[in-house]
């Protein structure tokens, strides 16, 4: 029998058709739909369709073979790949395509299921769309001069709005089914010299206050009252209540060509961040609290990661050579290394988190589950007893059919076998 502890967290699996509308720059997913932004301003919406032929799918995905959340999309140039969970559906198909009014590159997509909204960053402007239809929210002006955007991570993890849970649960049982919160979410818009705080509800976007800040922000993540922000040189943490700022760690500890090292910030828990720093020969990952205190141990990579994503307790990183490394946050050890997929020529791959989870087709399980012939054992002796202990040890499903006291008792024994490469695993209590 396969030991679940020996099963790696993720594996590669086909996902969606090749994307020809433009070069993929960002992607996100929720429920049974995937949203893609392109360099030419195209917005694509894919939906999971049943009864498609999985052999026609050209891209790849990383999926947990066990019962994990679906959290990662791995995209590259003109194809889409990902980490996902398993659903009994077959393929994603293009549902709609539209162009952003500016025609400029879509830089970021942030899904906010709890209020059924999508935040789209394009040409340094923040636009608000509806989820899942991708309609521009009326009477909402774009926020301009945006250098970085940070939605409260705690609010992104709220249950989805009622209008979305029905759609999600119709294709998978892994999504929140409770009624979503209708409270507004909080976000920070980092501009040239200020940090502007907003509150976004289903009806409107409201400005709350501003905090002065230096220019040059590249990346930011917010968790509650703490905002972790990075320029090209250094990471800092800001208490949004007291407006106090603490410098934490240099982005790079050696001289490098401008723009070659981009900061990475990952929210680990409600008051914990992971920061990456390049040493010249390797990359260090430091865990810090919202007060700037170091916690846990440190992580290390041989190169500076292209992307970093969290699927607790796993931290998944995409390295420049295309290799995907999976670390344990709790032990800081490598649990899996996925060889680089064949990305083809040109373009740069990326890996993004999908906090709400989404469904993915799985031919892997379907291929391993097949019909097998089994023999039926019959006995004409009255009073034949079954040894319960041996039944559990052998993991066979036994079915007894009782007849009249004067007739014989017939016993049928069946075994369901799942084949995994060269190993066979007997699984009890499985019905077909």
Steps between C-alpha positions, in 0.01 A plus 500: 500500500631847409606706800336841467805658659711380207272653237646833374281809549469583128518349152471633145175464310342649184264792560370735227542555125769713347435875526526686168330831591826652629801452723392401850613748767281396797233249595264415785231239564194433712249216503468363148638806321846639415569865412798600284654840427717559193766747389268648237224581751290191426298353787413132462251298697518120496243260644530132582302298247399134538552227240800660331785292364793539746747381232446829315625710793846639431607660828601346831410542864628407844234332711499349846415130461342504846236722662672840487367843403553627148724795527740554214497598135817454299477707183737549210475725198219329307398216731371449851613249758424461871477328840145383566269254666305222329149526352294274277504738203710505192624826346492878509357678196495868408174652620556867416764742375508878531749783465594743774414856388863612527635219285797485735648200679298343783749504787299338779170326571374474859181303561288602799232228524347627825358803316502346149751749360822493295772763540692555177824700491577634153714795388546606865122523545278290725169393343220306669306229318227257599567134572448276310369690194788754478271798452633840597327615821292809413553837667847402624792711380844337463770578757798652318878516552518159667848363570394198706178352633435303822162358605469384859594132479257413779211642298599305189447180700140577591230264366371584155187704445174306483471567127828313443479206739225332300710518184810371677338211684322383187834369369687413819441432867822668611378860499340697784125449511417733787351839427773747409561812703370826359742718696723726293862405446799723577781569255804722464594681180865600503561811292811709430522664843204369700320186612128547441259277691163406355195295594329305222147363531254359249370848422796741511867570564555741792819688588589496872842658562857550377847441645810673357756261349809520282479427127623189322272231641506177302300252705277494808296256706252584774383289793271678745660815637843417355618591152827347378639701212815480285696739284787388277732521802325407823199341667304699758196436718245768585246501781198652326340600831795689647668582164834376638748343256791261562764404243558123503727345238684595180355356180852423383818491707732548200519737206282385211375640172191712558179306450653152508389426858135566578382479862271219619259529795274214610237512777548188714247565776292794630813662643791335319679569171772327298763724338765394246851646482771430240849443642689474173531122506163394633166633625397511865140497618432667835174470697407815694201614705301816438718663768816410306618217728652189338321168557547138390821413317621613157454361151762488227495467120794461258366782281261792537143369450279631222182439703414398856161363614359363824276195540545446873695305616674509161690786339538458124764689301568521128874534428655666191580161343131402518542260790230512768617452860258421782607579859332429830430824686504316833833316457662724231603186308449411134215252463490478120681619187297502177718495185457790261207450260559552129418869465613525142687800362458858618289653771535485876301267725328614818332342802210663687284409802125448467381536858136397449587178318359363176418176324728312265435197281699190586582227253759375748246341734282383215794318341588326824147389577399218268278196496657168599362147507449352847413152610193426715549256788189293577450272797218247556567457868247644747624737769819613325633793707712788383802608698460879532862553596623326189256698287654829616856370459443378145296814414248295301137596468284205604131477431278246672164395372290336771236245416256289704635305795465169312677627187865560435680830561677643194802720537638725227839662527619774268812710482543839339857566386650836404816468296773760556788438262629153599340498845146390581302645787201320643227742605219388732133598491501633145192454285469543125 
